[in-house]
């Protein structure tokens, strides 16, 4: 959700809500304990922060972002947050 929210910021809230729902469903189904899901969120945030600082990842993400946005029928450049 973190990386996808970077690629499609106009859907950020929905992406994070979906990610949270998936984690919650793992607990409801008895597949994980709540602490497993909480730890996964912390690890995901740290991994995303690390990856988003990597120039090669940034370059690859720009290519992937353009393709994803095109596939979704969105403008290639995300809206300016200002």
N, CA, C and O atoms as a CHARMM CRD file, in Angstrom:
* protein
*
  328
    1    1 UNK  N      0.82500  -1.18900   0.00000 PROA 1      0.00000
    2    1 UNK  CA     0.00000   0.00000   0.00000 PROA 1      0.00000
    3    1 UNK  C      0.87300   1.25800   0.00000 PROA 1      0.00000
    4    1 UNK  O      0.52500   2.26000  -0.62500 PROA 1      0.00000
    5    2 UNK  N      1.98300   1.20100   0.68900 PROA 2      0.00000
    6    2 UNK  CA     2.84700   2.38000   0.77700 PROA 2      0.00000
    7    2 UNK  C      3.39300   2.74200  -0.60200 PROA 2      0.00000
    8    2 UNK  O      3.33500   3.90200  -1.00900 PROA 2      0.00000
    9    3 UNK  N      3.91700   1.76400  -1.31100 PROA 3      0.00000
   10    3 UNK  CA     4.48900   2.02400  -2.62800 PROA 3      0.00000
   11    3 UNK  C      3.38100   2.37100  -3.62800 PROA 3      0.00000
   12    3 UNK  O      3.54200   3.29100  -4.43100 PROA 3      0.00000
   13    4 UNK  N      2.27500   1.65300  -3.58700 PROA 4      0.00000
   14    4 UNK  CA     1.16700   1.97500  -4.49100 PROA 4      0.00000
   15    4 UNK  C      0.63200   3.37600  -4.23300 PROA 4      0.00000
   16    4 UNK  O      0.26000   4.07600  -5.17500 PROA 4      0.00000
   17    5 UNK  N      0.58800   3.79500  -2.97400 PROA 5      0.00000
   18    5 UNK  CA     0.12100   5.14700  -2.65100 PROA 5      0.00000
   19    5 UNK  C      1.07100   6.20900  -3.21000 PROA 5      0.00000
   20    5 UNK  O      0.64200   7.31800  -3.52800 PROA 5      0.00000
   21    6 UNK  N      2.34700   5.87600  -3.32900 PROA 6      0.00000
   22    6 UNK  CA     3.29200   6.79200  -3.96600 PROA 6      0.00000
   23    6 UNK  C      3.00700   6.89700  -5.46400 PROA 6      0.00000
   24    6 UNK  O      3.18300   7.95300  -6.07200 PROA 6      0.00000
   25    7 UNK  N      2.56300   5.78200  -6.04300 PROA 7      0.00000
   26    7 UNK  CA     2.32700   5.73000  -7.48400 PROA 7      0.00000
   27    7 UNK  C      0.97800   6.32200  -7.88500 PROA 7      0.00000
   28    7 UNK  O      0.83800   6.89800  -8.96400 PROA 7      0.00000
   29    8 UNK  N     -0.00200   6.17200  -7.01300 PROA 8      0.00000
   30    8 UNK  CA    -1.35600   6.66700  -7.28900 PROA 8      0.00000
   31    8 UNK  C     -1.83000   7.43700  -6.04600 PROA 8      0.00000
   32    8 UNK  O     -2.70900   6.96800  -5.32200 PROA 8      0.00000
   33    9 UNK  N     -1.24600   8.61300  -5.80200 PROA 9      0.00000
   34    9 UNK  CA    -1.54600   9.33700  -4.56500 PROA 9      0.00000
   35    9 UNK  C     -3.00600   9.74500  -4.41700 PROA 9      0.00000
   36    9 UNK  O     -3.48500   9.92400  -3.29700 PROA 9      0.00000
   37   10 UNK  N     -3.71800   9.89400  -5.52700 PROA 10     0.00000
   38   10 UNK  CA    -5.12100  10.27600  -5.42000 PROA 10     0.00000
   39   10 UNK  C     -5.98000   9.14600  -4.84200 PROA 10     0.00000
   40   10 UNK  O     -7.12500   9.38100  -4.45500 PROA 10     0.00000
   41   11 UNK  N     -5.44100   7.92300  -4.78000 PROA 11     0.00000
   42   11 UNK  CA    -6.15500   6.79200  -4.17200 PROA 11     0.00000
   43   11 UNK  C     -5.51300   6.34800  -2.86300 PROA 11     0.00000
   44   11 UNK  O     -5.76600   5.24300  -2.38200 PROA 11     0.00000
   45   12 UNK  N     -4.69100   7.20600  -2.29600 PROA 12     0.00000
   46   12 UNK  CA    -3.92800   6.87200  -1.08400 PROA 12     0.00000
   47   12 UNK  C     -4.80900   6.33500   0.04000 PROA 12     0.00000
   48   12 UNK  O     -4.51200   5.28300   0.60700 PROA 12     0.00000
   49   13 UNK  N     -5.87000   7.03300   0.36400 PROA 13     0.00000
   50   13 UNK  CA    -6.72400   6.61200   1.48900 PROA 13     0.00000
   51   13 UNK  C     -7.32000   5.23300   1.23200 PROA 13     0.00000
   52   13 UNK  O     -7.34400   4.38700   2.12600 PROA 13     0.00000
   53   14 UNK  N     -7.79600   5.00600   0.02400 PROA 14     0.00000
   54   14 UNK  CA    -8.39700   3.70500  -0.30600 PROA 14     0.00000
   55   14 UNK  C     -7.35600   2.59200  -0.27900 PROA 14     0.00000
   56   14 UNK  O     -7.65100   1.48400   0.16800 PROA 14     0.00000
   57   15 UNK  N     -6.14300   2.87200  -0.75300 PROA 15     0.00000
   58   15 UNK  CA    -5.08700   1.85700  -0.74100 PROA 15     0.00000
   59   15 UNK  C     -4.70300   1.46900   0.68300 PROA 15     0.00000
   60   15 UNK  O     -4.53800   0.28700   0.98400 PROA 15     0.00000
   61   16 UNK  N     -4.56200   2.46000   1.55500 PROA 16     0.00000
   62   16 UNK  CA    -4.22300   2.15700   2.94700 PROA 16     0.00000
   63   16 UNK  C     -5.37300   1.44400   3.65400 PROA 16     0.00000
   64   16 UNK  O     -5.14400   0.56000   4.47900 PROA 16     0.00000
   65   17 UNK  N     -6.60600   1.82500   3.33400 PROA 17     0.00000
   66   17 UNK  CA    -7.76100   1.14600   3.92800 PROA 17     0.00000
   67   17 UNK  C     -7.79000  -0.31800   3.49200 PROA 17     0.00000
   68   17 UNK  O     -8.05800  -1.20200   4.30500 PROA 17     0.00000
   69   18 UNK  N     -7.51600  -0.57600   2.21500 PROA 18     0.00000
   70   18 UNK  CA    -7.49300  -1.95600   1.71900 PROA 18     0.00000
   71   18 UNK  C     -6.37700  -2.74900   2.38300 PROA 18     0.00000
   72   18 UNK  O     -6.58500  -3.89700   2.77600 PROA 18     0.00000
   73   19 UNK  N     -5.20200  -2.15400   2.51100 PROA 19     0.00000
   74   19 UNK  CA    -4.09900  -2.83900   3.18300 PROA 19     0.00000
   75   19 UNK  C     -4.44600  -3.19100   4.62000 PROA 19     0.00000
   76   19 UNK  O     -4.15600  -4.29300   5.08800 PROA 19     0.00000
   77   20 UNK  N     -5.06600  -2.24800   5.31500 PROA 20     0.00000
   78   20 UNK  CA    -5.47300  -2.50100   6.69800 PROA 20     0.00000
   79   20 UNK  C     -6.51200  -3.62100   6.74300 PROA 20     0.00000
   80   20 UNK  O     -6.44000  -4.50000   7.60200 PROA 20     0.00000
   81   21 UNK  N     -7.47100  -3.59200   5.82700 PROA 21     0.00000
   82   21 UNK  CA    -8.51800  -4.62500   5.79700 PROA 21     0.00000
   83   21 UNK  C     -7.92200  -6.01100   5.54500 PROA 21     0.00000
   84   21 UNK  O     -8.36100  -6.99600   6.13900 PROA 21     0.00000
   85   22 UNK  N     -6.93000  -6.08300   4.67100 PROA 22     0.00000
   86   22 UNK  CA    -6.28700  -7.37600   4.40100 PROA 22     0.00000
   87   22 UNK  C     -5.58400  -7.88400   5.65100 PROA 22     0.00000
   88   22 UNK  O     -5.70400  -9.05700   6.00400 PROA 22     0.00000
   89   23 UNK  N     -4.84900  -7.00000   6.32200 PROA 23     0.00000
   90   23 UNK  CA    -4.19700  -7.40600   7.57400 PROA 23     0.00000
   91   23 UNK  C     -5.20300  -7.84600   8.61800 PROA 23     0.00000
   92   23 UNK  O     -5.01100  -8.86500   9.28100 PROA 23     0.00000
   93   24 UNK  N     -6.27800  -7.08300   8.76700 PROA 24     0.00000
   94   24 UNK  CA    -7.31900  -7.44300   9.73400 PROA 24     0.00000
   95   24 UNK  C     -7.95500  -8.77600   9.39100 PROA 24     0.00000
   96   24 UNK  O     -8.27400  -9.55600  10.28900 PROA 24     0.00000
   97   25 UNK  N     -8.14700  -9.05400   8.10300 PROA 25     0.00000
   98   25 UNK  CA    -8.77700 -10.31800   7.70500 PROA 25     0.00000
   99   25 UNK  C     -7.89400 -11.50400   8.06200 PROA 25     0.00000
  100   25 UNK  O     -8.40400 -12.58800   8.34700 PROA 25     0.00000
  101   26 UNK  N     -6.58500 -11.31600   8.05100 PROA 26     0.00000
  102   26 UNK  CA    -5.66600 -12.40100   8.43300 PROA 26     0.00000
  103   26 UNK  C     -5.85900 -12.77700   9.90200 PROA 26     0.00000
  104   26 UNK  O     -5.75700 -13.94700  10.27000 PROA 26     0.00000
  105   27 UNK  N     -6.13800 -11.77500  10.73300 PROA 27     0.00000
  106   27 UNK  CA    -6.39700 -12.03500  12.15700 PROA 27     0.00000
  107   27 UNK  C     -7.76100 -12.70500  12.31200 PROA 27     0.00000
  108   27 UNK  O     -7.89100 -13.69200  13.03700 PROA 27     0.00000
  109   28 UNK  N     -8.76900 -12.17500  11.63900 PROA 28     0.00000
  110   28 UNK  CA   -10.12400 -12.72500  11.74400 PROA 28     0.00000
  111   28 UNK  C    -10.15500 -14.18000  11.30900 PROA 28     0.00000
  112   28 UNK  O    -10.85700 -14.99100  11.91300 PROA 28     0.00000
  113   29 UNK  N     -9.40400 -14.52100  10.27200 PROA 29     0.00000
  114   29 UNK  CA    -9.38600 -15.89500   9.76300 PROA 29     0.00000
  115   29 UNK  C     -8.50800 -16.81300  10.61300 PROA 29     0.00000
  116   29 UNK  O     -8.44400 -18.01800  10.36600 PROA 29     0.00000
  117   30 UNK  N     -7.83600 -16.24800  11.60900 PROA 30     0.00000
  118   30 UNK  CA    -6.98900 -17.05200  12.48100 PROA 30     0.00000
  119   30 UNK  C     -5.64600 -17.41500  11.87000 PROA 30     0.00000
  120   30 UNK  O     -4.96400 -18.31200  12.36600 PROA 30     0.00000
  121   31 UNK  N     -5.26100 -16.73500  10.80700 PROA 31     0.00000
  122   31 UNK  CA    -3.98900 -17.01600  10.13600 PROA 31     0.00000
  123   31 UNK  C     -2.81100 -16.34400  10.84200 PROA 31     0.00000
  124   31 UNK  O     -1.68000 -16.82500  10.77000 PROA 31     0.00000
  125   32 UNK  N     -3.08400 -15.22200  11.52700 PROA 32     0.00000
  126   32 UNK  CA    -2.04300 -14.48000  12.22500 PROA 32     0.00000
  127   32 UNK  C     -2.61300 -13.92100  13.52300 PROA 32     0.00000
  128   32 UNK  O     -3.82400 -13.76200  13.68100 PROA 32     0.00000
  129   33 UNK  N     -1.70700 -13.63000  14.43700 PROA 33     0.00000
  130   33 UNK  CA    -2.06600 -12.91000  15.65400 PROA 33     0.00000
  131   33 UNK  C     -2.03900 -11.41400  15.34600 PROA 33     0.00000
  132   33 UNK  O     -1.36300 -10.99300  14.40800 PROA 33     0.00000
  133   34 UNK  N     -2.76600 -10.60600  16.12300 PROA 34     0.00000
  134   34 UNK  CA    -2.71600  -9.15300  15.89600 PROA 34     0.00000
  135   34 UNK  C     -1.29200  -8.59500  15.93500 PROA 34     0.00000
  136   34 UNK  O     -0.96400  -7.67400  15.18800 PROA 34     0.00000
  137   35 UNK  N     -0.45000  -9.15200  16.80400 PROA 35     0.00000
  138   35 UNK  CA     0.93300  -8.66800  16.87700 PROA 35     0.00000
  139   35 UNK  C      1.70800  -8.97500  15.60600 PROA 35     0.00000
  140   35 UNK  O      2.60700  -8.22000  15.23700 PROA 35     0.00000
  141   36 UNK  N      1.37100 -10.08300  14.92200 PROA 36     0.00000
  142   36 UNK  CA     2.01300 -10.40400  13.64100 PROA 36     0.00000
  143   36 UNK  C      1.72200  -9.30800  12.62200 PROA 36     0.00000
  144   36 UNK  O      2.61300  -8.83200  11.91900 PROA 36     0.00000
  145   37 UNK  N      0.45200  -8.92300  12.56200 PROA 37     0.00000
  146   37 UNK  CA     0.03400  -7.91100  11.58800 PROA 37     0.00000
  147   37 UNK  C      0.64900  -6.55700  11.93600 PROA 37     0.00000
  148   37 UNK  O      1.10900  -5.83600  11.05000 PROA 37     0.00000
  149   38 UNK  N      0.65900  -6.21600  13.20800 PROA 38     0.00000
  150   38 UNK  CA     1.26900  -4.94400  13.62700 PROA 38     0.00000
  151   38 UNK  C      2.75400  -4.92000  13.28700 PROA 38     0.00000
  152   38 UNK  O      3.26300  -3.90800  12.80600 PROA 38     0.00000
  153   39 UNK  N      3.44700  -6.01700  13.53200 PROA 39     0.00000
  154   39 UNK  CA     4.87400  -6.08800  13.19900 PROA 39     0.00000
  155   39 UNK  C      5.07900  -5.99600  11.69700 PROA 39     0.00000
  156   39 UNK  O      6.02300  -5.35500  11.23600 PROA 39     0.00000
  157   40 UNK  N      4.20400  -6.63000  10.93100 PROA 40     0.00000
  158   40 UNK  CA     4.29200  -6.55500   9.47400 PROA 40     0.00000
  159   40 UNK  C      4.15900  -5.13200   8.97100 PROA 40     0.00000
  160   40 UNK  O      4.84100  -4.72900   8.02800 PROA 40     0.00000
  161   41 UNK  N      3.27500  -4.37200   9.60700 PROA 41     0.00000
  162   41 UNK  CA     3.10300  -2.96400   9.20900 PROA 41     0.00000
  163   41 UNK  C      4.35900  -2.15500   9.48500 PROA 41     0.00000
  164   41 UNK  O      4.75700  -1.32000   8.67300 PROA 41     0.00000
  165   42 UNK  N      4.98400  -2.40200  10.63500 PROA 42     0.00000
  166   42 UNK  CA     6.21500  -1.67900  10.98700 PROA 42     0.00000
  167   42 UNK  C      7.33700  -2.05000  10.02100 PROA 42     0.00000
  168   42 UNK  O      8.06100  -1.18000   9.53800 PROA 42     0.00000
  169   43 UNK  N      7.47500  -3.34500   9.74200 PROA 43     0.00000
  170   43 UNK  CA     8.51600  -3.80000   8.82400 PROA 43     0.00000
  171   43 UNK  C      8.26900  -3.24800   7.42500 PROA 43     0.00000
  172   43 UNK  O      9.20700  -2.82300   6.75200 PROA 43     0.00000
  173   44 UNK  N      7.01800  -3.25300   6.98400 PROA 44     0.00000
  174   44 UNK  CA     6.68800  -2.72000   5.64900 PROA 44     0.00000
  175   44 UNK  C      7.02600  -1.24000   5.55500 PROA 44     0.00000
  176   44 UNK  O      7.56200  -0.79400   4.54000 PROA 44     0.00000
  177   45 UNK  N      6.72200  -0.47400   6.59500 PROA 45     0.00000
  178   45 UNK  CA     7.03200   0.95700   6.57900 PROA 45     0.00000
  179   45 UNK  C      8.54300   1.18400   6.51000 PROA 45     0.00000
  180   45 UNK  O      9.00900   2.05100   5.77000 PROA 45     0.00000
  181   46 UNK  N      9.30200   0.41000   7.27400 PROA 46     0.00000
  182   46 UNK  CA    10.76100   0.55700   7.25600 PROA 46     0.00000
  183   46 UNK  C     11.33100   0.13700   5.90000 PROA 46     0.00000
  184   46 UNK  O     12.21000   0.80900   5.36000 PROA 46     0.00000
  185   47 UNK  N     10.83600  -0.96100   5.35600 PROA 47     0.00000
  186   47 UNK  CA    11.33100  -1.44000   4.05900 PROA 47     0.00000
  187   47 UNK  C     11.00000  -0.43700   2.96000 PROA 47     0.00000
  188   47 UNK  O     11.84000  -0.15100   2.10700 PROA 47     0.00000
  189   48 UNK  N      9.78400   0.09600   2.97600 PROA 48     0.00000
  190   48 UNK  CA     9.38800   1.07300   1.96400 PROA 48     0.00000
  191   48 UNK  C     10.24600   2.33000   2.07200 PROA 48     0.00000
  192   48 UNK  O     10.70100   2.85700   1.05700 PROA 48     0.00000
  193   49 UNK  N     10.46900   2.81000   3.28200 PROA 49     0.00000
  194   49 UNK  CA    11.29700   4.01400   3.47200 PROA 49     0.00000
  195   49 UNK  C     12.70400   3.77500   2.93400 PROA 49     0.00000
  196   49 UNK  O     13.28500   4.65200   2.29400 PROA 49     0.00000
  197   50 UNK  N     13.24400   2.60500   3.19100 PROA 50     0.00000
  198   50 UNK  CA    14.58000   2.25900   2.71100 PROA 50     0.00000
  199   50 UNK  C     14.59700   2.19400   1.17600 PROA 50     0.00000
  200   50 UNK  O     15.46700   2.78300   0.53500 PROA 50     0.00000
  201   51 UNK  N     13.64400   1.48500   0.60400 PROA 51     0.00000
  202   51 UNK  CA    13.60600   1.31300  -0.85000 PROA 51     0.00000
  203   51 UNK  C     13.37500   2.64100  -1.56500 PROA 51     0.00000
  204   51 UNK  O     13.98800   2.89900  -2.60000 PROA 51     0.00000
  205   52 UNK  N     12.50700   3.47700  -1.02900 PROA 52     0.00000
  206   52 UNK  CA    12.17800   4.74200  -1.68300 PROA 52     0.00000
  207   52 UNK  C     13.36200   5.70700  -1.71200 PROA 52     0.00000
  208   52 UNK  O     13.32200   6.70400  -2.43300 PROA 52     0.00000
  209   53 UNK  N     14.40700   5.42900  -0.94700 PROA 53     0.00000
  210   53 UNK  CA    15.61900   6.25500  -0.97000 PROA 53     0.00000
  211   53 UNK  C     16.63900   5.75700  -1.98500 PROA 53     0.00000
  212   53 UNK  O     17.62100   6.44500  -2.26200 PROA 53     0.00000
  213   54 UNK  N     16.41900   4.57500  -2.53900 PROA 54     0.00000
  214   54 UNK  CA    17.35500   3.95500  -3.46400 PROA 54     0.00000
  215   54 UNK  C     17.13200   4.49900  -4.88000 PROA 54     0.00000
  216   54 UNK  O     16.03200   4.36700  -5.41700 PROA 54     0.00000
  217   55 UNK  N     18.15700   5.10800  -5.49500 PROA 55     0.00000
  218   55 UNK  CA    17.98600   5.69100  -6.82900 PROA 55     0.00000
  219   55 UNK  C     17.52300   4.67800  -7.88400 PROA 55     0.00000
  220   55 UNK  O     16.70400   5.02100  -8.73700 PROA 55     0.00000
  221   56 UNK  N     18.02600   3.45100  -7.84500 PROA 56     0.00000
  222   56 UNK  CA    17.60900   2.42500  -8.81100 PROA 56     0.00000
  223   56 UNK  C     16.13400   2.08700  -8.61100 PROA 56     0.00000
  224   56 UNK  O     15.39100   1.95200  -9.58300 PROA 56     0.00000
  225   57 UNK  N     15.70900   1.94900  -7.35800 PROA 57     0.00000
  226   57 UNK  CA    14.30100   1.67600  -7.08700 PROA 57     0.00000
  227   57 UNK  C     13.44600   2.84500  -7.56200 PROA 57     0.00000
  228   57 UNK  O     12.38800   2.64000  -8.15700 PROA 57     0.00000
  229   58 UNK  N     13.89600   4.06200  -7.30500 PROA 58     0.00000
  230   58 UNK  CA    13.14300   5.24100  -7.74200 PROA 58     0.00000
  231   58 UNK  C     12.97000   5.24600  -9.25600 PROA 58     0.00000
  232   58 UNK  O     11.89000   5.54900  -9.76300 PROA 58     0.00000
  233   59 UNK  N     14.03800   4.90900  -9.97500 PROA 59     0.00000
  234   59 UNK  CA    13.97000   4.85700 -11.43100 PROA 59     0.00000
  235   59 UNK  C     12.98800   3.78200 -11.89400 PROA 59     0.00000
  236   59 UNK  O     12.14600   4.03000 -12.75700 PROA 59     0.00000
  237   60 UNK  N     13.10100   2.59600 -11.31600 PROA 60     0.00000
  238   60 UNK  CA    12.18200   1.50600 -11.67200 PROA 60     0.00000
  239   60 UNK  C     10.74300   1.86400 -11.31600 PROA 60     0.00000
  240   60 UNK  O      9.81400   1.52900 -12.05000 PROA 60     0.00000
  241   61 UNK  N     10.56600   2.54000 -10.19500 PROA 61     0.00000
  242   61 UNK  CA     9.21900   2.89600  -9.76600 PROA 61     0.00000
  243   61 UNK  C      8.59400   3.92800 -10.70800 PROA 61     0.00000
  244   61 UNK  O      7.39300   3.87200 -10.97000 PROA 61     0.00000
  245   62 UNK  N      9.38600   4.86000 -11.21500 PROA 62     0.00000
  246   62 UNK  CA     8.85100   5.83400 -12.17300 PROA 62     0.00000
  247   62 UNK  C      8.32500   5.14200 -13.42900 PROA 62     0.00000
  248   62 UNK  O      7.27400   5.51200 -13.95300 PROA 62     0.00000
  249   63 UNK  N      9.05300   4.14100 -13.90700 PROA 63     0.00000
  250   63 UNK  CA     8.61500   3.37800 -15.08500 PROA 63     0.00000
  251   63 UNK  C      7.33400   2.61300 -14.75300 PROA 63     0.00000
  252   63 UNK  O      6.37000   2.63500 -15.51800 PROA 63     0.00000
  253   64 UNK  N      7.33900   1.94000 -13.60800 PROA 64     0.00000
  254   64 UNK  CA     6.15900   1.17800 -13.19100 PROA 64     0.00000
  255   64 UNK  C      4.97200   2.10000 -12.95800 PROA 64     0.00000
  256   64 UNK  O      3.84200   1.75500 -13.30300 PROA 64     0.00000
  257   65 UNK  N      5.21500   3.26500 -12.37700 PROA 65     0.00000
  258   65 UNK  CA     4.14500   4.22100 -12.10900 PROA 65     0.00000
  259   65 UNK  C      3.48900   4.67100 -13.41100 PROA 65     0.00000
  260   65 UNK  O      2.26300   4.73400 -13.49900 PROA 65     0.00000
  261   66 UNK  N      4.29200   4.98200 -14.41500 PROA 66     0.00000
  262   66 UNK  CA     3.73300   5.42500 -15.69700 PROA 66     0.00000
  263   66 UNK  C      2.87000   4.32000 -16.30600 PROA 66     0.00000
  264   66 UNK  O      1.78000   4.59300 -16.80800 PROA 66     0.00000
  265   67 UNK  N      3.35000   3.07800 -16.26600 PROA 67     0.00000
  266   67 UNK  CA     2.57700   1.96600 -16.80600 PROA 67     0.00000
  267   67 UNK  C      1.30300   1.70400 -16.03200 PROA 67     0.00000
  268   67 UNK  O      0.25300   1.45300 -16.62400 PROA 67     0.00000
  269   68 UNK  N      1.38800   1.76100 -14.70100 PROA 68     0.00000
  270   68 UNK  CA     0.20900   1.54300 -13.86100 PROA 68     0.00000
  271   68 UNK  C     -0.82800   2.62200 -14.10000 PROA 68     0.00000
  272   68 UNK  O     -2.01100   2.32900 -14.27600 PROA 68     0.00000
  273   69 UNK  N     -0.38800   3.86600 -14.10600 PROA 69     0.00000
  274   69 UNK  CA    -1.33100   4.97100 -14.28800 PROA 69     0.00000
  275   69 UNK  C     -1.98300   4.90000 -15.67300 PROA 69     0.00000
  276   69 UNK  O     -3.17100   5.18700 -15.82100 PROA 69     0.00000
  277   70 UNK  N     -1.20100   4.51700 -16.67600 PROA 70     0.00000
  278   70 UNK  CA    -1.77000   4.36000 -18.01900 PROA 70     0.00000
  279   70 UNK  C     -2.80400   3.23400 -18.01400 PROA 70     0.00000
  280   70 UNK  O     -3.88800   3.39200 -18.57500 PROA 70     0.00000
  281   71 UNK  N     -2.48400   2.10000 -17.38900 PROA 71     0.00000
  282   71 UNK  CA    -3.40900   0.96400 -17.33600 PROA 71     0.00000
  283   71 UNK  C     -4.69500   1.33500 -16.60200 PROA 71     0.00000
  284   71 UNK  O     -5.76600   0.81800 -16.92100 PROA 71     0.00000
  285   72 UNK  N     -4.59200   2.22800 -15.62000 PROA 72     0.00000
  286   72 UNK  CA    -5.76700   2.66500 -14.86100 PROA 72     0.00000
  287   72 UNK  C     -6.51600   3.80500 -15.55300 PROA 72     0.00000
  288   72 UNK  O     -7.56100   4.24300 -15.07100 PROA 72     0.00000
  289   73 UNK  N     -5.98700   4.28300 -16.67400 PROA 73     0.00000
  290   73 UNK  CA    -6.62600   5.38900 -17.38800 PROA 73     0.00000
  291   73 UNK  C     -6.43900   6.72600 -16.70300 PROA 73     0.00000
  292   73 UNK  O     -7.26400   7.62800 -16.85400 PROA 73     0.00000
  293   74 UNK  N     -5.35500   6.85800 -15.94800 PROA 74     0.00000
  294   74 UNK  CA    -5.05900   8.10900 -15.24000 PROA 74     0.00000
  295   74 UNK  C     -3.97300   8.87300 -15.99400 PROA 74     0.00000
  296   74 UNK  O     -3.22000   8.28000 -16.76600 PROA 74     0.00000
  297   75 UNK  N     -3.88900  10.18400 -15.77500 PROA 75     0.00000
  298   75 UNK  CA    -2.77300  10.92600 -16.36900 PROA 75     0.00000
  299   75 UNK  C     -1.44500  10.32500 -15.89600 PROA 75     0.00000
  300   75 UNK  O     -1.33300   9.88800 -14.75100 PROA 75     0.00000
  301   76 UNK  N     -0.45200  10.30600 -16.77000 PROA 76     0.00000
  302   76 UNK  CA     0.83200   9.69200 -16.41300 PROA 76     0.00000
  303   76 UNK  C      1.44500  10.36400 -15.19100 PROA 76     0.00000
  304   76 UNK  O      1.99000   9.69100 -14.31600 PROA 76     0.00000
  305   77 UNK  N      1.35600  11.68700 -15.12900 PROA 77     0.00000
  306   77 UNK  CA     1.89000  12.40900 -13.96000 PROA 77     0.00000
  307   77 UNK  C      0.78200  12.51800 -12.91200 PROA 77     0.00000
  308   77 UNK  O     -0.33300  12.93000 -13.23200 PROA 77     0.00000
  309   78 UNK  N      1.08100  12.15300 -11.66300 PROA 78     0.00000
  310   78 UNK  CA     0.06700  12.31600 -10.61200 PROA 78     0.00000
  311   78 UNK  C     -0.22500  13.78700 -10.37800 PROA 78     0.00000
  312   78 UNK  O      0.58900  14.64200 -10.72700 PROA 78     0.00000
  313   79 UNK  N     -1.37400  14.09200  -9.79100 PROA 79     0.00000
  314   79 UNK  CA    -1.70600  15.48800  -9.52800 PROA 79     0.00000
  315   79 UNK  C     -0.71800  16.13100  -8.56300 PROA 79     0.00000
  316   79 UNK  O     -0.18300  15.47100  -7.67300 PROA 79     0.00000
  317   80 UNK  N     -0.48800  17.40700  -8.74700 PROA 80     0.00000
  318   80 UNK  CA     0.39600  18.17700  -7.86700 PROA 80     0.00000
  319   80 UNK  C     -0.28700  18.32100  -6.50800 PROA 80     0.00000
  320   80 UNK  O     -1.41400  18.81000  -6.44500 PROA 80     0.00000
  321   81 UNK  N      0.36900  17.90600  -5.41400 PROA 81     0.00000
  322   81 UNK  CA    -0.27600  17.96500  -4.09100 PROA 81     0.00000
  323   81 UNK  C     -0.49500  19.37200  -3.55100 PROA 81     0.00000
  324   81 UNK  O     -1.18700  19.54700  -2.54800 PROA 81     0.00000
  325   82 UNK  N      0.08900  20.38600  -4.20900 PROA 82     0.00000
  326   82 UNK  CA    -0.06000  21.75100  -3.71600 PROA 82     0.00000
  327   82 UNK  C     -1.38600  22.27600  -3.97700 PROA 82     0.00000
  328   82 UNK  O     -1.67800  23.41900  -3.62400 PROA 82     0.00000
